[in-house]
Amino acid sequence: MTRRITALAAALSLLPLGQPLILVSTTALATAAVVLSTQAVHAQSAEDYVKSGQAKFKSRDYQGAIADYNKAIEINPQYAPAYVMRASFFVYSRRNLQESIADYTKAIEINPQYTIAYLMRGITKSILKDYQGAIADSSKLIEINPQFTTAYEIRGDAKKALGDIEFACADWKEATALGSPAASMKLEEFCQ
């Protein structure tokens, strides 16, 4: 019924005898509807582009994937998953790891509780041999979620790389207690 009333008001406003109040009200409603629907489309589109990018990545269309992640960021610069996916693409392809660090950092700025961003940034820092940075990210991740097994593993690996076997073993022991077979193997190999 409201569509009919709006349509009728719009039609009446076009007549020479139409009321200006109806014209103003219809124009205001139409403008508000366009603004609200545009915002909804943009919010949905960023997510859609990320999903499309993931599908393209899986089918090995890497150029298409990065284009979709870039488009998602262009549409909604506050959509943290777009930064994480683009950064993960850079890590996977070993392209510009510093740029991936910047993207993970941006995702964390948008959502300081985004555990996957901390995890992936910590892994990337380990690849770059920034072991202190990997330890800091893993520690923050453990602070957010003490049950995040992989954070203990990464932190233990970074501590081992810095020569701190005692603390590496403590992290691997915690990861093993949380059910990590990989950490259990490291305990057996390095922590006798």
TORVO-699634 format. One record per atom (N, C-alpha, C): residue number from 1; residue in one letter; atom name; x, y, z. Coordinates in steps of 0.1 Angstrom, whole numbers, always signed. Layout:
% residues N
<r NUM 'A' 'CA' <X Y Z>>
...
***
This chain:
% residues 192
<r 1 'M' 'N' <+8 -12 +0>>
<r 1 'M' 'CA' <+0 +0 +0>>
<r 1 'M' 'C' <+9 +13 +0>>
<r 2 'T' 'N' <+20 +13 +7>>
<r 2 'T' 'CA' <+29 +25 +7>>
<r 2 'T' 'C' <+35 +28 -7>>
<r 3 'R' 'N' <+37 +17 -15>>
<r 3 'R' 'CA' <+42 +20 -28>>
<r 3 'R' 'C' <+32 +27 -37>>
<r 4 'R' 'N' <+19 +22 -35>>
<r 4 'R' 'CA' <+8 +29 -43>>
<r 4 'R' 'C' <+7 +43 -39>>
<r 5 'I' 'N' <+8 +46 -26>>
<r 5 'I' 'CA' <+6 +60 -21>>
<r 5 'I' 'C' <+18 +68 -27>>
<r 6 'T' 'N' <+30 +63 -26>>
<r 6 'T' 'CA' <+41 +70 -31>>
<r 6 'T' 'C' <+40 +73 -46>>
<r 7 'A' 'N' <+36 +62 -53>>
<r 7 'A' 'CA' <+34 +64 -68>>
<r 7 'A' 'C' <+23 +74 -71>>
<r 8 'L' 'N' <+13 +74 -64>>
<r 8 'L' 'CA' <+2 +83 -66>>
<r 8 'L' 'C' <+7 +97 -63>>
<r 9 'A' 'N' <+14 +99 -52>>
<r 9 'A' 'CA' <+19 +112 -48>>
<r 9 'A' 'C' <+29 +117 -59>>
<r 10 'A' 'N' <+37 +108 -64>>
<r 10 'A' 'CA' <+46 +112 -75>>
<r 10 'A' 'C' <+39 +116 -87>>
<r 11 'A' 'N' <+28 +109 -91>>
<r 11 'A' 'CA' <+20 +112 -103>>
<r 11 'A' 'C' <+13 +126 -101>>
<r 12 'L' 'N' <+7 +128 -89>>
<r 12 'L' 'CA' <+0 +140 -86>>
<r 12 'L' 'C' <+10 +152 -87>>
<r 13 'S' 'N' <+22 +150 -82>>
<r 13 'S' 'CA' <+31 +161 -82>>
<r 13 'S' 'C' <+35 +166 -96>>
<r 14 'L' 'N' <+33 +157 -106>>
<r 14 'L' 'CA' <+36 +161 -119>>
<r 14 'L' 'C' <+25 +169 -126>>
<r 15 'L' 'N' <+13 +169 -120>>
<r 15 'L' 'CA' <+2 +176 -126>>
<r 15 'L' 'C' <+3 +191 -122>>
<r 16 'P' 'N' <-1 +200 -131>>
<r 16 'P' 'CA' <+0 +214 -128>>
<r 16 'P' 'C' <-7 +218 -115>>
<r 17 'L' 'N' <-18 +211 -112>>
<r 17 'L' 'CA' <-25 +214 -100>>
<r 17 'L' 'C' <-20 +207 -87>>
<r 18 'G' 'N' <-9 +199 -89>>
<r 18 'G' 'CA' <-4 +191 -78>>
<r 18 'G' 'C' <+1 +200 -66>>
<r 19 'Q' 'N' <+1 +195 -54>>
<r 19 'Q' 'CA' <+5 +202 -43>>
<r 19 'Q' 'C' <+20 +202 -42>>
<r 20 'P' 'N' <+27 +213 -39>>
<r 20 'P' 'CA' <+41 +214 -37>>
<r 20 'P' 'C' <+46 +205 -26>>
<r 21 'L' 'N' <+38 +204 -15>>
<r 21 'L' 'CA' <+41 +196 -4>>
<r 21 'L' 'C' <+43 +182 -8>>
<r 22 'I' 'N' <+34 +177 -16>>
<r 22 'I' 'CA' <+36 +163 -21>>
<r 22 'I' 'C' <+48 +161 -29>>
<r 23 'L' 'N' <+52 +171 -38>>
<r 23 'L' 'CA' <+64 +170 -46>>
<r 23 'L' 'C' <+76 +170 -37>>
<r 24 'V' 'N' <+77 +179 -27>>
<r 24 'V' 'CA' <+88 +179 -18>>
<r 24 'V' 'C' <+89 +166 -10>>
<r 25 'S' 'N' <+78 +161 -5>>
<r 25 'S' 'CA' <+78 +149 +3>>
<r 25 'S' 'C' <+83 +137 -6>>
<r 26 'T' 'N' <+78 +136 -18>>
<r 26 'T' 'CA' <+81 +126 -27>>
<r 26 'T' 'C' <+96 +127 -30>>
<r 27 'T' 'N' <+101 +138 -33>>
<r 27 'T' 'CA' <+115 +140 -37>>
<r 27 'T' 'C' <+124 +136 -25>>
<r 28 'A' 'N' <+120 +141 -13>>
<r 28 'A' 'CA' <+128 +137 -1>>
<r 28 'A' 'C' <+128 +122 +1>>
<r 29 'L' 'N' <+117 +116 +0>>
<r 29 'L' 'CA' <+116 +101 +1>>
<r 29 'L' 'C' <+125 +94 -9>>
<r 30 'A' 'N' <+123 +99 -21>>
<r 30 'A' 'CA' <+131 +92 -32>>
<r 30 'A' 'C' <+146 +94 -30>>
<r 31 'T' 'N' <+150 +106 -26>>
<r 31 'T' 'CA' <+164 +109 -24>>
<r 31 'T' 'C' <+169 +100 -12>>
<r 32 'A' 'N' <+162 +99 -1>>
<r 32 'A' 'CA' <+166 +91 +10>>
<r 32 'A' 'C' <+167 +76 +6>>
<r 33 'A' 'N' <+157 +71 -2>>
<r 33 'A' 'CA' <+157 +57 -7>>
<r 33 'A' 'C' <+170 +54 -15>>
<r 34 'V' 'N' <+173 +64 -24>>
<r 34 'V' 'CA' <+185 +62 -33>>
<r 34 'V' 'C' <+198 +61 -24>>
<r 35 'V' 'N' <+199 +71 -15>>
<r 35 'V' 'CA' <+211 +71 -6>>
<r 35 'V' 'C' <+212 +58 +2>>
<r 36 'L' 'N' <+201 +54 +8>>
<r 36 'L' 'CA' <+202 +42 +17>>
<r 36 'L' 'C' <+204 +30 +8>>
<r 37 'S' 'N' <+198 +29 -3>>
<r 37 'S' 'CA' <+200 +17 -11>>
<r 37 'S' 'C' <+214 +16 -17>>
<r 38 'T' 'N' <+220 +28 -20>>
<r 38 'T' 'CA' <+234 +29 -25>>
<r 38 'T' 'C' <+244 +24 -14>>
<r 39 'Q' 'N' <+241 +28 -2>>
<r 39 'Q' 'CA' <+250 +24 +9>>
<r 39 'Q' 'C' <+249 +9 +11>>
<r 40 'A' 'N' <+237 +3 +11>>
<r 40 'A' 'CA' <+236 -11 +12>>
<r 40 'A' 'C' <+242 -19 +1>>
<r 41 'V' 'N' <+242 -14 -11>>
<r 41 'V' 'CA' <+248 -20 -23>>
<r 41 'V' 'C' <+263 -20 -21>>
<r 42 'H' 'N' <+269 -9 -16>>
<r 42 'H' 'CA' <+283 -8 -14>>
<r 42 'H' 'C' <+288 -18 -3>>
<r 43 'A' 'N' <+281 -18 +8>>
<r 43 'A' 'CA' <+285 -27 +18>>
<r 43 'A' 'C' <+284 -42 +14>>
<r 44 'Q' 'N' <+274 -45 +6>>
<r 44 'Q' 'CA' <+273 -59 +1>>
<r 44 'Q' 'C' <+283 -61 -10>>
<r 45 'S' 'N' <+285 -52 -18>>
<r 45 'S' 'CA' <+294 -54 -29>>
<r 45 'S' 'C' <+308 -56 -25>>
<r 46 'A' 'N' <+313 -50 -14>>
<r 46 'A' 'CA' <+327 -53 -10>>
<r 46 'A' 'C' <+328 -67 -6>>
<r 47 'E' 'N' <+318 -72 +1>>
<r 47 'E' 'CA' <+318 -86 +5>>
<r 47 'E' 'C' <+317 -95 -7>>
<r 48 'D' 'N' <+309 -92 -16>>
<r 48 'D' 'CA' <+308 -99 -29>>
<r 48 'D' 'C' <+321 -100 -36>>
<r 49 'Y' 'N' <+328 -89 -37>>
<r 49 'Y' 'CA' <+341 -88 -44>>
<r 49 'Y' 'C' <+351 -97 -37>>
<r 50 'V' 'N' <+351 -97 -24>>
<r 50 'V' 'CA' <+360 -106 -17>>
<r 50 'V' 'C' <+357 -120 -20>>
<r 51 'K' 'N' <+344 -124 -19>>
<r 51 'K' 'CA' <+340 -138 -22>>
<r 51 'K' 'C' <+344 -142 -37>>
<r 52 'S' 'N' <+342 -132 -46>>
<r 52 'S' 'CA' <+346 -135 -60>>
<r 52 'S' 'C' <+361 -136 -61>>
<r 53 'G' 'N' <+368 -128 -54>>
<r 53 'G' 'CA' <+383 -129 -54>>
<r 53 'G' 'C' <+388 -142 -48>>
<r 54 'Q' 'N' <+381 -147 -38>>
<r 54 'Q' 'CA' <+385 -160 -33>>
<r 54 'Q' 'C' <+382 -171 -43>>
<r 55 'A' 'N' <+371 -171 -50>>
<r 55 'A' 'CA' <+368 -181 -60>>
<r 55 'A' 'C' <+378 -180 -71>>
<r 56 'K' 'N' <+382 -168 -75>>
<r 56 'K' 'CA' <+391 -167 -86>>
<r 56 'K' 'C' <+405 -172 -82>>
<r 57 'F' 'N' <+409 -169 -69>>
<r 57 'F' 'CA' <+421 -174 -64>>
<r 57 'F' 'C' <+422 -189 -64>>
<r 58 'K' 'N' <+411 -195 -60>>
<r 58 'K' 'CA' <+410 -210 -60>>
<r 58 'K' 'C' <+411 -216 -74>>
<r 59 'S' 'N' <+406 -208 -84>>
<r 59 'S' 'CA' <+407 -213 -98>>
<r 59 'S' 'C' <+420 -208 -105>>
<r 60 'R' 'N' <+429 -203 -97>>
<r 60 'R' 'CA' <+442 -198 -102>>
<r 60 'R' 'C' <+441 -186 -111>>
<r 61 'D' 'N' <+430 -178 -110>>
<r 61 'D' 'CA' <+429 -166 -117>>
<r 61 'D' 'C' <+435 -155 -108>>
<r 62 'Y' 'N' <+448 -154 -107>>
<r 62 'Y' 'CA' <+454 -145 -97>>
<r 62 'Y' 'C' <+452 -130 -100>>
<r 63 'Q' 'N' <+453 -127 -113>>
<r 63 'Q' 'CA' <+450 -113 -117>>
<r 63 'Q' 'C' <+436 -109 -113>>
<r 64 'G' 'N' <+426 -118 -116>>
<r 64 'G' 'CA' <+412 -115 -113>>
<r 64 'G' 'C' <+410 -114 -98>>
<r 65 'A' 'N' <+417 -122 -90>>
<r 65 'A' 'CA' <+415 -122 -76>>
<r 65 'A' 'C' <+420 -109 -70>>
<r 66 'I' 'N' <+432 -105 -74>>
<r 66 'I' 'CA' <+438 -92 -69>>
<r 66 'I' 'C' <+429 -80 -73>>
<r 67 'A' 'N' <+424 -81 -85>>
<r 67 'A' 'CA' <+415 -70 -90>>
<r 67 'A' 'C' <+402 -69 -81>>
<r 68 'D' 'N' <+397 -81 -78>>
<r 68 'D' 'CA' <+385 -81 -69>>
<r 68 'D' 'C' <+388 -76 -55>>
<r 69 'Y' 'N' <+399 -80 -50>>
<r 69 'Y' 'CA' <+403 -75 -36>>
<r 69 'Y' 'C' <+405 -60 -37>>
<r 70 'N' 'N' <+411 -55 -47>>
<r 70 'N' 'CA' <+413 -40 -48>>
<r 70 'N' 'C' <+400 -33 -50>>
<r 71 'K' 'N' <+390 -39 -57>>
<r 71 'K' 'CA' <+377 -33 -59>>
<r 71 'K' 'C' <+369 -33 -46>>
<r 72 'A' 'N' <+371 -43 -38>>
<r 72 'A' 'CA' <+364 -44 -25>>
<r 72 'A' 'C' <+369 -33 -16>>
<r 73 'I' 'N' <+382 -30 -16>>
<r 73 'I' 'CA' <+388 -20 -8>>
<r 73 'I' 'C' <+384 -6 -13>>
<r 74 'E' 'N' <+383 -5 -26>>
<r 74 'E' 'CA' <+378 +8 -32>>
<r 74 'E' 'C' <+364 +11 -28>>
<r 75 'I' 'N' <+356 +1 -28>>
<r 75 'I' 'CA' <+341 +3 -25>>
<r 75 'I' 'C' <+340 +6 -10>>
<r 76 'N' 'N' <+347 -2 -2>>
<r 76 'N' 'CA' <+345 +0 +13>>
<r 76 'N' 'C' <+359 -1 +20>>
<r 77 'P' 'N' <+365 +10 +21>>
<r 77 'P' 'CA' <+379 +10 +27>>
<r 77 'P' 'C' <+379 +5 +42>>
<r 78 'Q' 'N' <+367 +3 +48>>
<r 78 'Q' 'CA' <+367 -1 +62>>
<r 78 'Q' 'C' <+363 -16 +63>>
<r 79 'Y' 'N' <+364 -23 +52>>
<r 79 'Y' 'CA' <+361 -38 +52>>
<r 79 'Y' 'C' <+373 -45 +54>>
<r 80 'A' 'N' <+377 -49 +66>>
<r 80 'A' 'CA' <+389 -55 +70>>
<r 80 'A' 'C' <+392 -68 +62>>
<r 81 'P' 'N' <+382 -77 +60>>
<r 81 'P' 'CA' <+386 -89 +53>>
<r 81 'P' 'C' <+392 -87 +39>>
<r 82 'A' 'N' <+388 -76 +32>>
<r 82 'A' 'CA' <+394 -73 +19>>
<r 82 'A' 'C' <+409 -71 +20>>
<r 83 'Y' 'N' <+414 -64 +31>>
<r 83 'Y' 'CA' <+428 -62 +33>>
<r 83 'Y' 'C' <+435 -75 +36>>
<r 84 'V' 'N' <+429 -84 +44>>
<r 84 'V' 'CA' <+435 -97 +48>>
<r 84 'V' 'C' <+436 -106 +36>>
<r 85 'M' 'N' <+426 -106 +28>>
<r 85 'M' 'CA' <+426 -115 +16>>
<r 85 'M' 'C' <+437 -110 +6>>
<r 86 'R' 'N' <+438 -96 +4>>
<r 86 'R' 'CA' <+448 -91 -5>>
<r 86 'R' 'C' <+462 -94 +0>>
<r 87 'A' 'N' <+463 -92 +13>>
<r 87 'A' 'CA' <+476 -94 +19>>
<r 87 'A' 'C' <+480 -109 +18>>
<r 88 'S' 'N' <+470 -118 +21>>
<r 88 'S' 'CA' <+473 -132 +20>>
<r 88 'S' 'C' <+477 -136 +5>>
<r 89 'F' 'N' <+471 -130 -4>>
<r 89 'F' 'CA' <+475 -132 -18>>
<r 89 'F' 'C' <+489 -128 -20>>
<r 90 'F' 'N' <+494 -117 -15>>
<r 90 'F' 'CA' <+508 -113 -16>>
<r 90 'F' 'C' <+517 -123 -10>>
<r 91 'V' 'N' <+513 -128 +2>>
<r 91 'V' 'CA' <+522 -137 +9>>
<r 91 'V' 'C' <+522 -150 +1>>
<r 92 'Y' 'N' <+511 -155 -4>>
<r 92 'Y' 'CA' <+510 -168 -11>>
<r 92 'Y' 'C' <+519 -167 -24>>
<r 93 'S' 'N' <+518 -155 -31>>
<r 93 'S' 'CA' <+525 -154 -43>>
<r 93 'S' 'C' <+540 -149 -41>>
<r 94 'R' 'N' <+543 -146 -28>>
<r 94 'R' 'CA' <+556 -141 -25>>
<r 94 'R' 'C' <+559 -128 -32>>
<r 95 'R' 'N' <+548 -120 -34>>
<r 95 'R' 'CA' <+550 -107 -40>>
<r 95 'R' 'C' <+548 -97 -29>>
<r 96 'N' 'N' <+558 -88 -28>>
<r 96 'N' 'CA' <+557 -76 -19>>
<r 96 'N' 'C' <+552 -79 -5>>
<r 97 'L' 'N' <+560 -86 +2>>
<r 97 'L' 'CA' <+556 -90 +16>>
<r 97 'L' 'C' <+555 -78 +25>>
<r 98 'Q' 'N' <+562 -67 +22>>
<r 98 'Q' 'CA' <+560 -55 +30>>
<r 98 'Q' 'C' <+546 -49 +28>>
<r 99 'E' 'N' <+541 -50 +16>>
<r 99 'E' 'CA' <+528 -45 +13>>
<r 99 'E' 'C' <+518 -54 +21>>
<r 100 'S' 'N' <+520 -67 +22>>
<r 100 'S' 'CA' <+511 -75 +29>>
<r 100 'S' 'C' <+511 -72 +44>>
<r 101 'I' 'N' <+523 -68 +49>>
<r 101 'I' 'CA' <+523 -64 +63>>
<r 101 'I' 'C' <+514 -51 +65>>
<r 102 'A' 'N' <+515 -42 +55>>
<r 102 'A' 'CA' <+507 -30 +56>>
<r 102 'A' 'C' <+492 -33 +55>>
<r 103 'D' 'N' <+489 -43 +47>>
<r 103 'D' 'CA' <+474 -46 +46>>
<r 103 'D' 'C' <+469 -53 +59>>
<r 104 'Y' 'N' <+477 -62 +64>>
<r 104 'Y' 'CA' <+473 -68 +77>>
<r 104 'Y' 'C' <+472 -58 +88>>
<r 105 'T' 'N' <+482 -48 +88>>
<r 105 'T' 'CA' <+481 -37 +98>>
<r 105 'T' 'C' <+469 -29 +96>>
<r 106 'K' 'N' <+465 -26 +84>>
<r 106 'K' 'CA' <+453 -18 +82>>
<r 106 'K' 'C' <+440 -26 +87>>
<r 107 'A' 'N' <+440 -39 +84>>
<r 107 'A' 'CA' <+429 -47 +89>>
<r 107 'A' 'C' <+428 -47 +104>>
<r 108 'I' 'N' <+440 -47 +111>>
<r 108 'I' 'CA' <+440 -46 +126>>
<r 108 'I' 'C' <+436 -33 +131>>
<r 109 'E' 'N' <+439 -22 +123>>
<r 109 'E' 'CA' <+435 -9 +127>>
<r 109 'E' 'C' <+420 -8 +126>>
<r 110 'I' 'N' <+414 -14 +116>>
<r 110 'I' 'CA' <+399 -14 +114>>
<r 110 'I' 'C' <+393 -22 +125>>
<r 111 'N' 'N' <+398 -34 +128>>
<r 111 'N' 'CA' <+393 -43 +138>>
<r 111 'N' 'C' <+404 -49 +147>>
<r 112 'P' 'N' <+407 -42 +158>>
<r 112 'P' 'CA' <+418 -46 +167>>
<r 112 'P' 'C' <+417 -60 +173>>
<r 113 'Q' 'N' <+405 -67 +171>>
<r 113 'Q' 'CA' <+403 -80 +176>>
<r 113 'Q' 'C' <+404 -91 +165>>
<r 114 'Y' 'N' <+408 -87 +153>>
<r 114 'Y' 'CA' <+408 -96 +142>>
<r 114 'Y' 'C' <+420 -106 +142>>
<r 115 'T' 'N' <+417 -117 +148>>
<r 115 'T' 'CA' <+428 -127 +151>>
<r 115 'T' 'C' <+435 -132 +139>>
<r 116 'I' 'N' <+428 -134 +128>>
<r 116 'I' 'CA' <+434 -139 +116>>
<r 116 'I' 'C' <+444 -129 +111>>
<r 117 'A' 'N' <+442 -116 +112>>
<r 117 'A' 'CA' <+451 -106 +107>>
<r 117 'A' 'C' <+464 -107 +116>>
<r 118 'Y' 'N' <+463 -108 +129>>
<r 118 'Y' 'CA' <+475 -110 +137>>
<r 118 'Y' 'C' <+482 -122 +133>>
<r 119 'L' 'N' <+475 -133 +132>>
<r 119 'L' 'CA' <+481 -146 +128>>
<r 119 'L' 'C' <+489 -145 +115>>
<r 120 'M' 'N' <+483 -140 +105>>
<r 120 'M' 'CA' <+489 -139 +92>>
<r 120 'M' 'C' <+501 -129 +92>>
<r 121 'R' 'N' <+499 -118 +99>>
<r 121 'R' 'CA' <+510 -108 +100>>
<r 121 'R' 'C' <+522 -114 +107>>
<r 122 'G' 'N' <+519 -122 +117>>
<r 122 'G' 'CA' <+530 -129 +125>>
<r 122 'G' 'C' <+537 -139 +116>>
<r 123 'I' 'N' <+530 -146 +108>>
<r 123 'I' 'CA' <+536 -156 +99>>
<r 123 'I' 'C' <+545 -148 +88>>
<r 124 'T' 'N' <+539 -138 +83>>
<r 124 'T' 'CA' <+547 -130 +73>>
<r 124 'T' 'C' <+559 -124 +79>>
<r 125 'K' 'N' <+558 -119 +91>>
<r 125 'K' 'CA' <+570 -113 +98>>
<r 125 'K' 'C' <+581 -124 +100>>
<r 126 'S' 'N' <+576 -136 +103>>
<r 126 'S' 'CA' <+586 -148 +104>>
<r 126 'S' 'C' <+593 -150 +91>>
<r 127 'I' 'N' <+585 -150 +80>>
<r 127 'I' 'CA' <+591 -152 +67>>
<r 127 'I' 'C' <+602 -141 +64>>
<r 128 'L' 'N' <+599 -129 +68>>
<r 128 'L' 'CA' <+608 -118 +66>>
<r 128 'L' 'C' <+620 -118 +77>>
<r 129 'K' 'N' <+619 -128 +85>>
<r 129 'K' 'CA' <+629 -129 +96>>
<r 129 'K' 'C' <+628 -118 +107>>
<r 130 'D' 'N' <+616 -112 +108>>
<r 130 'D' 'CA' <+613 -103 +118>>
<r 130 'D' 'C' <+607 -111 +130>>
<r 131 'Y' 'N' <+616 -118 +137>>
<r 131 'Y' 'CA' <+611 -127 +147>>
<r 131 'Y' 'C' <+605 -120 +159>>
<r 132 'Q' 'N' <+611 -108 +163>>
<r 132 'Q' 'CA' <+605 -101 +174>>
<r 132 'Q' 'C' <+591 -96 +170>>
<r 133 'G' 'N' <+589 -92 +158>>
<r 133 'G' 'CA' <+576 -88 +153>>
<r 133 'G' 'C' <+566 -100 +153>>
<r 134 'A' 'N' <+571 -112 +149>>
<r 134 'A' 'CA' <+563 -124 +150>>
<r 134 'A' 'C' <+559 -127 +164>>
<r 135 'I' 'N' <+568 -126 +173>>
<r 135 'I' 'CA' <+565 -128 +187>>
<r 135 'I' 'C' <+555 -119 +193>>
<r 136 'A' 'N' <+556 -106 +189>>
<r 136 'A' 'CA' <+547 -96 +194>>
<r 136 'A' 'C' <+533 -99 +188>>
<r 137 'D' 'N' <+531 -102 +175>>
<r 137 'D' 'CA' <+518 -105 +170>>
<r 137 'D' 'C' <+512 -118 +176>>
<r 138 'S' 'N' <+520 -128 +178>>
<r 138 'S' 'CA' <+516 -140 +184>>
<r 138 'S' 'C' <+511 -138 +198>>
<r 139 'S' 'N' <+519 -130 +205>>
<r 139 'S' 'CA' <+515 -127 +219>>
<r 139 'S' 'C' <+502 -119 +220>>
<r 140 'K' 'N' <+500 -110 +211>>
<r 140 'K' 'CA' <+487 -103 +211>>
<r 140 'K' 'C' <+476 -112 +207>>
<r 141 'L' 'N' <+478 -121 +198>>
<r 141 'L' 'CA' <+468 -131 +194>>
<r 141 'L' 'C' <+464 -140 +206>>
<r 142 'I' 'N' <+475 -144 +214>>
<r 142 'I' 'CA' <+472 -152 +226>>
<r 142 'I' 'C' <+464 -144 +236>>
<r 143 'E' 'N' <+467 -131 +237>>
<r 143 'E' 'CA' <+460 -123 +246>>
<r 143 'E' 'C' <+445 -122 +243>>
<r 144 'I' 'N' <+442 -121 +230>>
<r 144 'I' 'CA' <+429 -121 +225>>
<r 144 'I' 'C' <+422 -134 +226>>
<r 145 'N' 'N' <+429 -145 +223>>
<r 145 'N' 'CA' <+423 -158 +223>>
<r 145 'N' 'C' <+434 -168 +228>>
<r 146 'P' 'N' <+434 -171 +241>>
<r 146 'P' 'CA' <+444 -180 +247>>
<r 146 'P' 'C' <+443 -194 +242>>
<r 147 'Q' 'N' <+433 -198 +235>>
<r 147 'Q' 'CA' <+431 -211 +229>>
<r 147 'Q' 'C' <+436 -213 +215>>
<r 148 'F' 'N' <+441 -202 +209>>
<r 148 'F' 'CA' <+446 -202 +195>>
<r 148 'F' 'C' <+459 -209 +194>>
<r 149 'T' 'N' <+459 -222 +192>>
<r 149 'T' 'CA' <+470 -231 +192>>
<r 149 'T' 'C' <+481 -226 +183>>
<r 150 'T' 'N' <+478 -222 +171>>
<r 150 'T' 'CA' <+488 -218 +161>>
<r 150 'T' 'C' <+496 -206 +166>>
<r 151 'A' 'N' <+491 -198 +174>>
<r 151 'A' 'CA' <+498 -186 +179>>
<r 151 'A' 'C' <+510 -191 +188>>
<r 152 'Y' 'N' <+508 -201 +196>>
<r 152 'Y' 'CA' <+518 -207 +204>>
<r 152 'Y' 'C' <+529 -213 +195>>
<r 153 'E' 'N' <+525 -220 +185>>
<r 153 'E' 'CA' <+535 -226 +175>>
<r 153 'E' 'C' <+543 -215 +169>>
<r 154 'I' 'N' <+537 -205 +163>>
<r 154 'I' 'CA' <+545 -194 +156>>
<r 154 'I' 'C' <+554 -187 +166>>
<r 155 'R' 'N' <+549 -184 +178>>
<r 155 'R' 'CA' <+557 -177 +188>>
<r 155 'R' 'C' <+569 -186 +192>>
<r 156 'G' 'N' <+566 -199 +194>>
<r 156 'G' 'CA' <+577 -209 +197>>
<r 156 'G' 'C' <+587 -210 +186>>
<r 157 'D' 'N' <+583 -210 +173>>
<r 157 'D' 'CA' <+592 -211 +162>>
<r 157 'D' 'C' <+601 -198 +161>>
<r 158 'A' 'N' <+595 -187 +164>>
<r 158 'A' 'CA' <+602 -174 +163>>
<r 158 'A' 'C' <+612 -174 +175>>
<r 159 'K' 'N' <+608 -178 +187>>
<r 159 'K' 'CA' <+618 -179 +198>>
<r 159 'K' 'C' <+629 -188 +195>>
<r 160 'K' 'N' <+627 -200 +189>>
<r 160 'K' 'CA' <+637 -209 +185>>
<r 160 'K' 'C' <+647 -202 +175>>
<r 161 'A' 'N' <+641 -195 +165>>
<r 161 'A' 'CA' <+650 -188 +155>>
<r 161 'A' 'C' <+659 -178 +162>>
<r 162 'L' 'N' <+655 -172 +173>>
<r 162 'L' 'CA' <+663 -163 +181>>
<r 162 'L' 'C' <+672 -170 +191>>
<r 163 'G' 'N' <+672 -183 +191>>
<r 163 'G' 'CA' <+680 -191 +200>>
<r 163 'G' 'C' <+675 -193 +214>>
<r 164 'D' 'N' <+663 -190 +216>>
<r 164 'D' 'CA' <+656 -191 +229>>
<r 164 'D' 'C' <+648 -204 +230>>
<r 165 'I' 'N' <+655 -215 +231>>
<r 165 'I' 'CA' <+649 -228 +230>>
<r 165 'I' 'C' <+640 -231 +243>>
<r 166 'E' 'N' <+644 -226 +254>>
<r 166 'E' 'CA' <+637 -228 +266>>
<r 166 'E' 'C' <+622 -222 +265>>
<r 167 'F' 'N' <+622 -210 +260>>
<r 167 'F' 'CA' <+608 -204 +259>>
<r 167 'F' 'C' <+601 -210 +247>>
<r 168 'A' 'N' <+608 -214 +236>>
<r 168 'A' 'CA' <+602 -220 +225>>
<r 168 'A' 'C' <+595 -233 +229>>
<r 169 'C' 'N' <+602 -241 +238>>
<r 169 'C' 'CA' <+597 -253 +243>>
<r 169 'C' 'C' <+584 -251 +251>>
<r 170 'A' 'N' <+584 -240 +259>>
<r 170 'A' 'CA' <+573 -237 +267>>
<r 170 'A' 'C' <+561 -234 +258>>
<r 171 'D' 'N' <+563 -227 +247>>
<r 171 'D' 'CA' <+551 -224 +238>>
<r 171 'D' 'C' <+547 -237 +231>>
<r 172 'W' 'N' <+556 -245 +227>>
<r 172 'W' 'CA' <+553 -257 +220>>
<r 172 'W' 'C' <+546 -267 +229>>
<r 173 'K' 'N' <+550 -267 +242>>
<r 173 'K' 'CA' <+543 -275 +252>>
<r 173 'K' 'C' <+528 -271 +253>>
<r 174 'E' 'N' <+526 -257 +254>>
<r 174 'E' 'CA' <+512 -252 +255>>
<r 174 'E' 'C' <+504 -256 +242>>
<r 175 'A' 'N' <+510 -255 +231>>
<r 175 'A' 'CA' <+503 -258 +218>>
<r 175 'A' 'C' <+500 -273 +218>>
<r 176 'T' 'N' <+509 -281 +223>>
<r 176 'T' 'CA' <+507 -296 +224>>
<r 176 'T' 'C' <+495 -299 +233>>
<r 177 'A' 'N' <+495 -292 +244>>
<r 177 'A' 'CA' <+484 -294 +254>>
<r 177 'A' 'C' <+470 -290 +247>>
<r 178 'L' 'N' <+471 -280 +238>>
<r 178 'L' 'CA' <+459 -276 +231>>
<r 178 'L' 'C' <+455 -285 +219>>
<r 179 'G' 'N' <+464 -295 +216>>
<r 179 'G' 'CA' <+461 -305 +206>>
<r 179 'G' 'C' <+469 -304 +193>>
<r 180 'S' 'N' <+480 -297 +193>>
<r 180 'S' 'CA' <+488 -295 +181>>
<r 180 'S' 'C' <+498 -307 +179>>
<r 181 'P' 'N' <+496 -315 +168>>
<r 181 'P' 'CA' <+505 -326 +165>>
<r 181 'P' 'C' <+519 -320 +161>>
<r 182 'A' 'N' <+519 -309 +154>>
<r 182 'A' 'CA' <+532 -303 +149>>
<r 182 'A' 'C' <+540 -298 +161>>
<r 183 'A' 'N' <+534 -292 +170>>
<r 183 'A' 'CA' <+541 -287 +182>>
<r 183 'A' 'C' <+546 -299 +190>>
<r 184 'S' 'N' <+538 -310 +191>>
<r 184 'S' 'CA' <+543 -322 +198>>
<r 184 'S' 'C' <+556 -328 +191>>
<r 185 'M' 'N' <+556 -327 +178>>
<r 185 'M' 'CA' <+568 -332 +171>>
<r 185 'M' 'C' <+580 -323 +174>>
<r 186 'K' 'N' <+578 -310 +175>>
<r 186 'K' 'CA' <+589 -301 +178>>
<r 186 'K' 'C' <+594 -303 +193>>
<r 187 'L' 'N' <+584 -306 +202>>
<r 187 'L' 'CA' <+588 -309 +216>>
<r 187 'L' 'C' <+597 -321 +216>>
<r 188 'E' 'N' <+594 -331 +209>>
<r 188 'E' 'CA' <+602 -343 +209>>
<r 188 'E' 'C' <+616 -341 +203>>
<r 189 'E' 'N' <+616 -333 +192>>
<r 189 'E' 'CA' <+629 -331 +185>>
<r 189 'E' 'C' <+638 -321 +193>>
<r 190 'F' 'N' <+633 -310 +198>>
<r 190 'F' 'CA' <+641 -299 +204>>
<r 190 'F' 'C' <+641 -298 +219>>
<r 191 'C' 'N' <+632 -305 +226>>
<r 191 'C' 'CA' <+630 -302 +240>>
<r 191 'C' 'C' <+632 -314 +249>>
<r 192 'Q' 'N' <+643 -321 +247>>
<r 192 'Q' 'CA' <+646 -333 +255>>
<r 192 'Q' 'C' <+652 -329 +268>>
***
